[in-house]
Amino acid sequence: MKKKWSELTARQQTLVLVGASIELALTATSLVDLARRPANQIRGPKPVWFAGVFIQPIGPIAYLTVGIRR
């Protein structure tokens, strides 16, 4: 059964907020980098990576670790 926000302990609420903040930061970082980086510095097509970034939490991590040519 799903719990309401008010039914979570303070620790659980904190963990949810920290996790959401991390996902938001990773997604934003990935999208900004993807928009600014030239296509020849990215492995694969930009539109595919753009869509993949929204697959949480794997998409942004994959883009930042595998998608960028170094």
C-alpha positions in Angstrom: 0.0 0.0 0.0 1.3 3.5 -0.9 2.0 5.8 2.0 1.0 9.5 2.0 3.7 12.0 2.5 2.5 12.8 6.0 2.8 9.1 6.9 6.5 9.0 6.2 9.0 9.5 8.9 11.1 12.6 8.9 14.1 10.5 7.8 12.2 9.0 4.9 11.0 12.4 3.8 14.6 13.7 3.9 15.8 10.7 1.8 13.1 11.2 -0.8 14.0 14.9 -1.1 17.7 14.2 -1.3 17.1 11.5 -4.0 14.9 13.8 -6.0 17.4 16.7 -5.8 20.2 14.4 -7.0 18.0 13.2 -9.9 17.1 16.7 -10.8 20.7 17.9 -10.7 21.9 15.0 -12.9 19.1 15.5 -15.4 19.7 19.3 -15.6 23.5 18.9 -15.9 23.0 16.3 -18.7 20.6 18.4 -20.6 22.7 21.5 -20.5 25.8 19.6 -21.5 23.9 17.9 -24.3 22.6 21.2 -25.6 26.0 22.9 -25.6 28.3 20.1 -26.7 28.9 19.7 -30.5 27.5 16.5 -32.0 30.9 15.2 -32.9 31.8 15.0 -29.2 28.9 12.8 -28.4 28.7 9.0 -28.9 25.5 8.4 -30.9 22.8 10.8 -32.1 21.9 13.7 -29.9 18.1 13.1 -30.2 18.5 9.6 -28.8 20.6 10.9 -25.8 18.1 13.7 -25.3 15.3 11.1 -24.9 17.5 8.8 -22.9 18.3 11.4 -20.3 14.7 11.3 -19.1 15.0 7.6 -18.2 15.6 8.0 -14.5 18.1 7.5 -12.9 20.1 5.5 -15.5 19.8 8.0 -18.4 21.7 11.0 -17.0 24.3 8.8 -15.5 24.8 6.9 -18.8 25.1 10.1 -20.8 27.6 11.6 -18.4 29.8 8.4 -18.2 29.4 6.8 -21.7 27.8 9.4 -24.0 30.5 12.0 -24.0 33.7 11.5 -26.0 36.7 12.4 -24.0 
